[in-house]
Each structure stands twice: as C-alpha cells, then as structure tokens.
Amino acid sequence: MKLGIEGKRALVLAGGGGLGAAIAASLAAEGAIVIVSDIDSASANAAARGITEAEGNAFPLQWNIADRSLLQERLKSCMDLAGGPIDILINNTGGPPPGPATGVSAEAWIRHFESMVLSVISISDAVLAGMRKNGWGRIITSTSSGIITPIPNLALSNSLRSALVGWSKTLAGEVGADGVTVNVVVPGRIATARIAELDEKKAMREGRTVEAIRAESTASIPLKRYGKPAEYAQAVTFLASDVASYITGSVIRVDGGLVPSV
C-alpha cells in the first residue's frame, strides 16, 4: 500500500525517545521529511542520526515546548530545515509524575497544563494556517489509555490528557473541510522507558518485585505481552497517510485489547 506521504514535512514533538522516536522513524521510512523535536538536544540528535543512518531524512531540533516564547522561532527553524510548512504534526509530550487526585498543588496543575495541553494547542494553531492553505494536513495527538479508563495514581495524566480529546474532536469539526484531519491515538502498555519507570514505581509502592508487576500487567492484556514502539508508530503513520483521509475526529486504540470498554 502506498501511503502517499513521501516528501511530506512532519514535526514530531518529544521525538528523541520512546514512542516519539519510533513514530519519527516510521514516518521517515515512508519518505517523510521529519523534524525530531525534543527538550533534550542529545536525544533529538541521536534519534535524527539513527534515521539518517537508515537512509531517512531527519533533522534534530532542541525545543522546550512548555516555553511558549520560543514558538515562532522554533517553527521558523522547522520550516527552514524541512523546506516549507509542516504537513504532519505529531503531538507527543512526556508524562507527569504519578500521584493521587488529592493534594496536588495549583502550581503543579498549572505547570503540567502548560507543558502538556497549552503547548500542544499553541503549536497546532500555529501550523494549521499552512495546512489549510495547502488543503492537506494531519494533526495526531498521542495520549494515554487513562483518557478512557482512568489509571490509578495517574491523576494528572488522566485529567490533562482528557482535555486534549475534547479539543481534538472540536478541532476536527472545524478544519475537516480544509483537508486537515485531526485524531487521537491511545497507547496501551507499550514497552518504553516511561512504562518501565511506572512499573518500577508501582513495585516500590506496593513492596513487590518489578517482575511480579509486569507479569500481572501482561496477564491483563488479551495479547499477553507489552506492545512494541514500532507497532504503535505504524498505526500513527497510517493515520498520517493519504490513504487515511476519511478518518478524523477519532480516538484510535493501540493497546493489544487492554482497555476493557467497547
């Protein structure tokens, strides 16, 4: 199947590792020109280098997306590096620390709202003008299964990522006639450093071994294993493609059947 994104310009936020790096590599493998953005320059450089070594086309960009004063400067850098306006935006952010819904300071809520929600909305708004002008665009936001079934002890993530679902659905209705699709992708237990960290913290909190936590988690997944980052990335790449042009305003799960609701 020809995905039709060869030469399209893609910006992947938090692309230096985990799901972001896998998505960047997958898009580049289909011929997209990829800007690998990350708060950590070394991670962005390493991910972009891995893509170019695989004969893909990628450029690293250090960017703390929580600092909105950098927005116009960094987007200009994206356009200069990619050779034009962004066609595909992958909204991907790091997760907040685990914790309960109570006792979280207002300052923490505001800080993570700015880094996880407001940054995504601001960047999306900024790239939309070029997409609408060209009559083609993809905005894909990676979230968490907590938006469907809230995950215990991840109150910040459950709440803030849910806000992006309402925003995404609303935006899809506003820009669909311009050839821009807007979708949300939900990962289940994908084997990344973030999931390893959460497993380790849960093990410490419950006084159990990491192996026991992982075995319990795996048993709850119908496919009986954690997903691979590449499997998640391929689903995102499909949504970014030309052949997925009639999919918008949707929430797509890539979870091995983990989420119990229909």
N, C-alpha and C positions, 0 to 999 in steps of 0.2 A: 504494500500500500504506500502510495506517495503522500506524504504528509503536507507537502506544499509550503514548508517554512524555510526552504533554502534561501539564504540571503536576508531573511527577516532579522531585525535587530531586537535582541532580548536583554532585559535587565533583570538579574536575579539578586534579590536582597538576601543578606546573610548567606551568600553563596560560597563562603570559604570552607564549609564543613557540613557534615550531616546530610540532611535532606536537600539543603540548598546546593551543595556541591554536586550531589547526584543529579539534581534537576539541570544544573548548568551543563554538566557533561552530556546528558541525554539530549538537550536542545542542540548542543554543538554537533553531536553525532548526526543530527538530521540536517546539518548545514546552516543553522542559525549563527549569527554573529553575537556572541554572548559577552555582556559586561558582568563580571563577577564582583559584586559589591560585598564588602564585609567591614565591620568595625575594626577588625584586626588585619593590618596590611599583610602580614606574613601569611595568614591563612588565605587571603584573596590571591596573593601571588602564587602560592603553592597550587591552589585549585586551577587557576588560569594556566599555569605551566603544565599541569597534568593534561589539560585539554589540548594545548598546542602540541605537546609531545604525541598525542593521539591523532594529530593532523586536523584538529579542530581549530576554530577561530575564536579566541577569547582574550579579553583584556581585564586586568585587575583594577579595582578602584576602592581605595580606603574611604569608608563613609560611615560615620556615626549618624544613623537616620533619626535618632532622637533629637539631634541638634538641627532644628528647622531653619536656622540661619544659613546652613550650608546648602539648602535645597537647590536654589537656582544655579549656584556654582557647580555643584556635582552633576546636575542634569546637563549642563553645558559640556562638562567633561565627557559624559556618556555619549552625547551626540557627536562630539569631536572624535572620540575613539571608535564609535560604531559607524560613523559616516552618515548620520541622519537621525531623525526622531525615532524613539522607541516604538516598536510594534507589539512587543510582548512584555508584559510586566508580571513578574512573579513576586508577589508579596509574601515574604517569609521573614519571620522575626524569631529571635531567641525567646525561650520561655522564662517566665518569672520564677522566683523560688517557690517551693511548695509551702503550704501553710493553710490554716483554717480560715473560715469566712469572718470570724470574730477577731478583734484585737489588732487588726491591720490599720496602721496609721493613715490618715488622709494624705499625708505626703507620699507614702508608698503607692497608694492608689493613683495619685496624680502622676507620679514618675513613670509608672508602668503603663498608664493610659497613654501618655505622650510617646513612649517608645514603641508600644505595640499596636496602638489604634490610630492616634492622630498622625503619626509619621506615615503610616500606610495610606490614609485618606489623602494627606497632602501630596504625596508622591503620585498617587493615582490621578488626582486632579491635574497635576502639572503635565503628565504625559498624555492625557486624554485629548488635548487640543490637536496634537499631531495625528493621533489615531483617527479622530473624527474627520479631519481634513483629508486623510488618505482613504477613508472609507473602509478601514480594516484595523482591527486591534484585538488584543486579548489581555484581560486582567484576571489573574488567577491568584487567589489568596489561600495559602496553606494555614490550616488552623489546628484543631485537635479533636479527638473523639469526645472530649469534655463538652463540646457545644451541643451534643445530642444526649449523652448520658454523663452528667457531671461526675468528675473523678474525685473521690475523697482526697482531701488535703491539698487540692489544687484550686483553691477558691479564686485566686487572682486570674489564673489562666482560664478557668471555666467562664468567668464573668466577662473579661475583656475580649476574649476571642469570640464570644457570643455576640458582642456588639458589632463585630465585623460581618457577621452573617446578615443581620438586618440591613446594614449599609450596602453590602454587596447585592442583595436582592433588589433593593431600591434602585441602585445604580444601573443594574441590568435593564430595568424597565425604561430608564431614561436615555440610554445610549444604543440600544439594540438596533434602532432604525438607521444608525450611522455605521453599521457593520462591526460594532465592537461587542464582543461577548464578555460576560463577567461571571465567574464561577468560583465556588469554594471547594477545596479538596480537604478531606479529613483523613489523616493517618491514624492507623491503629497502633499496635506495638511494633514499630519499625526499629530494627537494630541499629541505633545511633548512640553517640556518646550521651545524649540527653536522656535516653531511656535507661542506659546503664547507670547514670547518676541517680535517676529516680528509684531504680531498683535497689541501689546501694543504700540510699537514704531510708527507704522503707524497711530494709533489713535491719538497719541500725535502730530505727524507731521501734520495731517490733521484737528486737532481740533474736532475730533469726538469721540464717545464712542467706547470702545472695542467691546461691544455688536453689534454695528452697523457694525463695520469692519468684525466681524465674520459672521454676517448674510449675508452680501454682498458676502463674500468669499464662504460661504456654497451654496449660490444660484448659483454660477458659476460651481459647481460640479454636474455632472449628478446624482450621488447617493445622493446628498443633505445632505451630512454630511462629517465631517473630518474622516479620516481613523484611525483605532486603531493600535498602535505599533505592536501588536501581528499579525495583518493581514499582515503587511509589513514583519515582521520577518518570517512568514510561507512561503512567496514567496522566500525569501533569502535561507531558509533552503532547499526548494525544489531544487534550483539551486546548492546547495552544495551537493546534494544527488547523489547516484549512478544511480538512475533512470533518472537523467537529463544529462547523459553522452554525449548526442548528441547535447547539446546546448552550443555553445561557440561563442565568438565574438559578442554577442548580447547586446542590451540595452532593459531591461525589465521595463515597467512602472507599478507601483503600485500606481495609482493616482485617482481611482474612476471615470476615464474618464475626468479628469480635463484638461489635455493638449489637445488643440483643433486640433492639426495637426495629420495626419494619420501616 
